[in-house]
Amino acid sequence: MAPVNLSHRRTHNLLLISKLLSLRDTASPLTLVLDSLEQPATPLLKEYIRRAKLSKVHVTLIAFETLKQPERVDAFVTTRRKSSAEIAKEVSAVYQAVASSNPSRRRLILIDSINPLLHSRRADPGFHLPSFLGSFLAPTSPSAKVDTSLVVTYHQDVPEPPQKSPYASSPLSLLTYLATSIITLHSFSHILAQKAARDRSLAPPVFGLEEEQEGVLLGRLDKLTGTGAAEGIVIELEHRRKSGRGVLEWYLLPPASRYSPQHLKEIVTLLDDSILYNPPMERDPGAENEEPTSTFELGLTDKQRRDREGVVLPYFDAQSGNGPGEGGRILYDMGEEDDFDEEEDEI
Amino acid sequence: MPSQPPLPPLLAPYVSSLPDASLTLVSSILGATSNWLVLRFLHAALSSQPTSTFGADDLPNGTKKKVVLVSFLRSYEFWKTEAKRLGLDLARLTERHEFAFVDGLSELFYAPQATAAPTSSPGLGSSPRTTLPLRSPPGAVLGRAPQPAAPTGPPGNTAPKQAEPGIAKKLHFSGRGLASLDAMEKDVASVMEQQKTHMEEGDELILILDQPDLLLATTGPSMGIGATEMAEWITGLQQHAHATVLTLATDAPLIHNSSGLGQLATPIETEHAALAIGLAHRARSVMQLRTLETGAAKDVSGVLRISRGGGLSTENNLEEREALYFIQRDGGVTVFGRGES
């Protein structure tokens, strides 16, 4: 990571995440959020909603697992016992109702979990994931141009049922292929624990389901709440630019309790800028330790150093001398702080 | 009874104040069952005397709680006996319409014939265990499928149901796929709605689903029921209740076999893992029970870990913690931190 220099990343990549989270310029029409039980997407979705509300974007939540409409969500579409076509129809209907009164022409559609849809055993022969997702993004009519951003959450730890056709690609690879940005979430405390282990060349620890301990679904325990130090979530972002170039970056999103809902400035930082992740190097290790401790001031002030450098040592002078006898003189420029001693001069 | 209160102080905040539309997932394994915890939920909701010493959070005395318990693995007799040890008289609470029991065990796969019902029901009531292994091979199920339309079965069966005191309804599984789940959902919802008619403003109805994973295990994808369908079924029931408590098995083979690279997971392993993990993503809190890693101990029955789930809707300020618990011979439970006693 080090070669691409940090300040360059700081400016460009922070701008990028800010653009993505605030849905500016429809930088990413389809964002795929990969979460797990160890770090659910909830805080990130709340952050999306918060920013959308600040910039007056219309928010729709397609609820596959949320029971009640969360606050600050404009439209809430339940999906129980609905076919994908019905869902798509309803999602476009809720916006039609407010389209005339909403000047911003921007809209955010959140899907709280795509897994149930992919797992469904119901015979839905017309279901085709790309066209289902595309139906949200495609403009309904050419005149009403709406900038839509779709954020799809996928739970990585929910096992996938076997494919119906052995030649079909898995839904996850299809999603990662379609997405313009892929965000993978990690818990900050886990990232720290894994880094600490790596720094000591130990195998990084695993948490939760990966522990494979019987009876453990979640390993997360906020022991660190008290200190508040390692709270927050780590965002691993892979963004595909229109040019095709990919951007990879790790960010840190602080917990929502750290800032007010109206906060406008960017709160996301680079993970490498985090003090906990990248503790500041001790300045010049060793330089300070060399000095013995004593009651005397053994160092030099700037002026003293300059003066010392100005002194021409006798043997230099002797080399440029005009012959024998000339060398060995005592060369002394009297400084103003010198006290001229006449007796000494007489000798 | 005993020296310790029926509701351990450490546990009280987690079982007594359940916010609206919340899902609490209780996961258990074979060596650490969840019965005692379900009983604590019952006690927290139903016990009439306010638990004054430590229950600072159930101060709104006006809100009475009502419970509907849907049990798939244990009979009414079991719950009645166990609750009595905590000082809860379920029969009396049923009469006062504070508690309703829905039996998902004894007649789940027993196709009731209207004529045979009166003779068969006493026998079933007394020996529920004999009906559980009646998990018929698929052939037999298919043969039975065209038989009774699910909704007509239960109404015809009303008389014997009333004959068995305490059981509000017995669930029947018939047909396949969504239709069968819908029929069962209607049955449970009708009990809940009936409870609601006895509720006053501000009362809370708590739904406890005990091991609905049995339903998934006994039917499975071959009958058109998978994790998504089960989760939807639970969502449907949740909509009728204030808060929902759900117990589920999380034994290692049911969770971990499907995640390995082996690709040899059976449908039940995949579906169960998808259901359990999916529910944990929806839950407000996940209470995980497991045995001690270091083996059996004389004074510790197991470990209880309470974690936040991934639920989006509720403001989640649950404090996560891990504690040990010990079930004594008299049914009393102590919950304590590691190193304490």
Interface residues (C-beta under 8 A of the other chain):
Chain A: D35 L37 P40 A41 T42 L45 K46 E65 T66 L67 K68 Q69 P70 R80 R81 D112 S113 N115 P116 L117 H119 S120 R121 R122 H155 D157 V158 P159 E160 P161 P162 L209 E212 Q213 E214 G215 V216 L217 L218 R220 L221 D222 T225
Chain B: D20 A21 L23 S27 S28 I29 A32 G177 L178 P221 G224 I225 G226 A227 T228 E229 A231 E232 T235 G236 Q238 Q239 T250 D251 A252 I255 H256 S258 S259 A265 P267 T270 E271 A273 A274 A276 I277 G278 A280 H281 R282 V286 Q288 L289 R290 T291 E293 V303 R305 S307 R308 G309 G310 G311 L312 S313 N316 E319 E320 R321 E322
